[in-house]
Amino acid sequence: FYALASSAGSSWDVLLWLSMGAIPGEEWIHYALVRAGDRFITYRAGVEVSTTTSSSAIYTGSAGVILGRYIATDTTPYDMSGYIDEFRFSKGIAKYVENFTPSTTEFTADQYTKLLLHCDGADDGTTFTDSADSAPRHTITAVGDVANTRAQQKVGDSSIIFDGTGDYLTIPDSSDWDMGTGSFTLELWARFN
């Protein structure tokens, strides 16, 4: 599990394979990626895993956000097999700059929250609601048979399941994703198969 970022959209020159830590099977783990000034930090279960520095701005593309899929530079898609419960993207703040105890309750929204998914919904439901306080909230579209499931959850009554065969979520382009050189925090609970 790695973090990647580009300054020009053509190579991973800002972050190249910055480790997010081991991926254990069948266990809920909190992961976070934080930018605090020029420092990028990854956390697994609240413990720092990797750090690197870069003063480069992160590339502002127009493709939007994809959750549950990574597209390699050769355009090969790699799909997630597992679950996500609680996903939050905060822009303009580095929420963690030292080891911490991850929250085991619903993430809360504040003035920095640009995307917040509680991943709670009807079993087999395909409606995914952005619970960020900032307006406008983002439209989230399911691709493949990604769905809510009550079979697994870390917080609340369900999570989102990705079966690894073409399931992912898309969120349209927005200035909320323009990170530049500013601080941000991306965090989620994940359970991989």
Secondary structure, 3 states (H helix, E strand, C coil): CEEEECCCCCCCCCEEEEECCCCCECCCEEEEEEEECCEEEEEECCEEEEEEECCCCECCCCCCEEECEEECCCCCEEECEEEEEEEEEEECCCCCCCCCCCCCCCCCCCCCEEEEECCCCCCCCCCCCECCCCCCCCCCEEECCCEEECCCCCCCCCEEEEECCCCEEEECCCHHHCCECCCEEEEEEEEEC
